[in-house]
Amino acid sequence: MILGVVGTGIANILFFKLIQISSPVFATSVTYLIPVVAFFWGLLDHEMLTSIQFFGAFIILIGVYLSAKK
């Protein structure tokens, strides 16, 4: 529990510093890279992805596109 709280706290502090140093757009793009990194870690761990997971990721990306569209 301590590791989770401390790790999350440090990650949030670093994220807010990133926003202060750069722009919110850059910080958001870093946030979108987290699932990509997680995907490749899963490949290295030989995890299997099913078609329903790809469908769910597609729906999420559609939602992100619609929410960012002006």
VEXFIVO-982193 format. One line per 4 residues: their letters; for each residue x, y, z of N, C-alpha, C, O. Coordinates in nm, 2 decimals, padded with zeros to 4 digits. Example, Ala and Ser with C-alpha at 12.3 -4.5 7.8 and 13.67 -1.06 7.14 Angstrom:
! VEXFIVO-982193
AS> 01.32/-00.57/00.78/01.23/-00.45/00.78/01.32/-00.33/00.78/01.42/-00.33/00.85 ~ 01.28/-00.22/00.71/01.37/-00.11/00.71/01.29/00.00/00.79/01.34/00.11/00.80
***
This chain:
! VEXFIVO-982193
MILG> 00.08/-00.12/00.00/00.00/00.00/00.00/00.09/00.13/00.00/00.06/00.22/-00.07 ~ 00.19/00.12/00.08/00.28/00.24/00.08/00.35/00.26/-00.05/00.36/00.37/-00.10 ~ 00.39/00.15/-00.12/00.45/00.16/-00.25/00.35/00.22/-00.35/00.39/00.31/-00.43 ~ 00.23/00.18/-00.35/00.13/00.24/-00.44/00.10/00.38/-00.41/00.09/00.46/-00.51
VVGT> 00.09/00.42/-00.29/00.06/00.56/-00.25/00.18/00.65/-00.29/00.16/00.76/-00.35 ~ 00.30/00.61/-00.25/00.41/00.69/-00.27/00.44/00.69/-00.42/00.47/00.80/-00.48 ~ 00.43/00.58/-00.49/00.46/00.58/-00.64/00.36/00.67/-00.71/00.40/00.74/-00.80 ~ 00.23/00.66/-00.67/00.13/00.74/-00.74/00.16/00.89/-00.71/00.14/00.98/-00.79
GIAN> 00.19/00.92/-00.58/00.22/01.06/-00.54/00.34/01.12/-00.62/00.33/01.23/-00.67 ~ 00.44/01.04/-00.63/00.56/01.08/-00.71/00.52/01.10/-00.86/00.57/01.20/-00.92 ~ 00.45/01.01/-00.91/00.41/01.02/-01.05/00.32/01.14/-01.08/00.34/01.21/-01.18 ~ 00.23/01.17/-00.98/00.15/01.29/-01.00/00.23/01.42/-00.99/00.21/01.51/-01.07
ILFF> 00.33/01.42/-00.90/00.41/01.54/-00.89/00.49/01.56/-01.02/00.50/01.67/-01.07 ~ 00.55/01.45/-01.07/00.63/01.46/-01.19/00.54/01.50/-01.31/00.58/01.58/-01.40 ~ 00.41/01.45/-01.31/00.32/01.49/-01.42/00.29/01.64/-01.41/00.28/01.70/-01.52 ~ 00.26/01.69/-01.30/00.23/01.83/-01.28/00.35/01.92/-01.32/00.34/02.03/-01.38
KLIQ> 00.47/01.87/-01.28/00.59/01.95/-01.32/00.61/01.95/-01.48/00.65/02.04/-01.54 ~ 00.58/01.83/-01.54/00.58/01.82/-01.68/00.49/01.92/-01.75/00.52/01.99/-01.85 ~ 00.37/01.94/-01.69/00.27/02.03/-01.74/00.32/02.18/-01.73/00.31/02.26/-01.82 ~ 00.39/02.20/-01.62/00.44/02.34/-01.59/00.56/02.37/-01.69/00.57/02.48/-01.74
ISSP> 00.64/02.27/-01.72/00.76/02.29/-01.80/00.71/02.30/-01.95/00.76/02.39/-02.02 ~ 00.62/02.21/-01.99/00.58/02.21/-02.13/00.43/02.26/-02.14/00.38/02.32/-02.05 ~ 00.37/02.21/-02.25/00.23/02.25/-02.26/00.14/02.14/-02.22/00.18/02.02/-02.22 ~ 00.01/02.17/-02.19/-00.08/02.06/-02.16/-00.10/01.96/-02.28/-00.13/01.84/-02.26
VFAT> -00.08/02.01/-02.40/-00.10/01.92/-02.52/00.01/01.81/-02.51/-00.01/01.69/-02.54 ~ 00.14/01.85/-02.48/00.25/01.75/-02.47/00.22/01.66/-02.36/00.25/01.54/-02.37 ~ 00.17/01.71/-02.24/00.15/01.62/-02.13/00.04/01.52/-02.16/00.04/01.40/-02.12 ~ -00.06/01.56/-02.24/-00.17/01.47/-02.28/-00.12/01.36/-02.37/-00.16/01.25/-02.37
SVTY> -00.03/01.40/-02.46/00.03/01.30/-02.56/00.11/01.20/-02.48/00.11/01.08/-02.52 ~ 00.18/01.24/-02.37/00.25/01.14/-02.29/00.15/01.05/-02.22/00.18/00.93/-02.21 ~ 00.03/01.10/-02.18/-00.07/01.01/-02.12/-00.12/00.91/-02.22/-00.15/00.80/-02.18 ~ -00.13/00.95/-02.34/-00.18/00.86/-02.45/-00.08/00.75/-02.48/-00.11/00.64/-02.53
LIPV> 00.05/00.77/-02.45/00.15/00.67/-02.48/00.15/00.56/-02.37/00.21/00.45/-02.40 ~ 00.10/00.58/-02.26/00.10/00.48/-02.15/00.03/00.35/-02.20/00.09/00.24/-02.17 ~ -00.08/00.35/-02.26/-00.14/00.22/-02.31/-00.05/00.15/-02.41/-00.05/00.03/-02.42 ~ 00.01/00.23/-02.50/00.10/00.17/-02.60/00.22/00.10/-02.53/00.25/-00.01/-02.57
VAFF> 00.28/00.16/-02.43/00.38/00.10/-02.35/00.33/-00.03/-02.28/00.40/-00.13/-02.28 ~ 00.21/-00.02/-02.22/00.16/-00.13/-02.16/00.13/-00.25/-02.26/00.15/-00.37/-02.22 ~ 00.09/-00.22/-02.38/00.07/-00.32/-02.48/00.20/-00.39/-02.51/00.20/-00.52/-02.52 ~ 00.31/-00.32/-02.53/00.43/-00.38/-02.56/00.49/-00.46/-02.44/00.55/-00.57/-02.46
WGLL> 00.46/-00.42/-02.32/00.50/-00.50/-02.20/00.42/-00.63/-02.20/00.48/-00.73/-02.17 ~ 00.30/-00.62/-02.24/00.22/-00.74/-02.25/00.27/-00.84/-02.35/00.27/-00.96/-02.33 ~ 00.31/-00.78/-02.47/00.37/-00.87/-02.57/00.50/-00.94/-02.52/00.52/-01.06/-02.55 ~ 00.58/-00.86/-02.45/00.70/-00.92/-02.39/00.68/-01.03/-02.29/00.75/-01.12/-02.27
DHEM> 00.56/-01.02/-02.22/00.52/-01.12/-02.12/00.44/-01.23/-02.18/00.39/-01.32/-02.11 ~ 00.42/-01.23/-02.31/00.35/-01.33/-02.39/00.20/-01.34/-02.35/00.14/-01.45/-02.34 ~ 00.14/-01.22/-02.32/00.00/-01.22/-02.29/-00.08/-01.22/-02.43/-00.03/-01.17/-02.53 ~ -00.19/-01.28/-02.42/-00.28/-01.30/-02.54/-00.38/-01.19/-02.54/-00.44/-01.16/-02.44
LTSI> -00.40/-01.12/-02.66/-00.51/-01.03/-02.67/-00.62/-01.09/-02.75/-00.60/-01.15/-02.86 ~ -00.74/-01.07/-02.71/-00.86/-01.12/-02.78/-00.92/-01.02/-02.86/-00.89/-00.90/-02.85 ~ -01.01/-01.06/-02.95/-01.08/-00.96/-03.04/-01.16/-00.87/-02.96/-01.18/-00.75/-03.00 ~ -01.22/-00.91/-02.85/-01.30/-00.82/-02.77/-01.22/-00.71/-02.71/-01.27/-00.60/-02.69
QFFG> -01.09/-00.74/-02.68/-01.00/-00.63/-02.62/-00.97/-00.53/-02.73/-00.96/-00.41/-02.70 ~ -00.94/-00.58/-02.85/-00.92/-00.49/-02.96/-01.04/-00.40/-02.99/-01.03/-00.28/-03.02 ~ -01.16/-00.46/-02.98/-01.28/-00.39/-03.00/-01.30/-00.28/-02.89/-01.34/-00.17/-02.92 ~ -01.27/-00.31/-02.77/-01.28/-00.22/-02.66/-01.18/-00.10/-02.68/-01.22/00.01/-02.65
AFII> -01.06/-00.13/-02.72/-00.96/-00.03/-02.75/-01.01/00.06/-02.86/-00.99/00.18/-02.86 ~ -01.07/00.00/-02.96/-01.12/00.08/-03.07/-01.23/00.18/-03.03/-01.23/00.29/-03.07 ~ -01.32/00.13/-02.94/-01.43/00.22/-02.89/-01.37/00.33/-02.81/-01.41/00.44/-02.81 ~ -01.27/00.30/-02.73/-01.20/00.41/-02.65/-01.14/00.51/-02.74/-01.15/00.63/-02.71
LIGV> -01.07/00.47/-02.84/-01.01/00.56/-02.93/-01.11/00.65/-03.01/-01.09/00.77/-03.03 ~ -01.22/00.59/-03.04/-01.33/00.67/-03.10/-01.38/00.77/-03.00/-01.41/00.89/-03.04 ~ -01.40/00.73/-02.88/-01.44/00.83/-02.77/-01.34/00.94/-02.75/-01.38/01.06/-02.74 ~ -01.21/00.91/-02.76/-01.11/01.01/-02.74/-01.11/01.11/-02.86/-01.10/01.23/-02.85
YLSA> -01.13/01.05/-02.98/-01.14/01.13/-03.10/-01.26/01.22/-03.10/-01.25/01.34/-03.13 ~ -01.37/01.17/-03.06/-01.50/01.25/-03.05/-01.49/01.36/-02.94/-01.54/01.47/-02.96 ~ -01.42/01.33/-02.83/-01.41/01.43/-02.72/-01.31/01.54/-02.76/-01.32/01.65/-02.71 ~ -01.21/01.51/-02.84/-01.11/01.61/-02.88/-01.14/01.69/-03.00/-01.08/01.79/-03.03
KK> -01.24/01.64/-03.08/-01.29/01.71/-03.20/-01.36/01.84/-03.17/-01.44/01.84/-03.07 ~ -01.33/01.94/-03.24/-01.39/02.07/-03.21/-01.50/02.10/-03.31/-01.56/02.20/-03.30
***
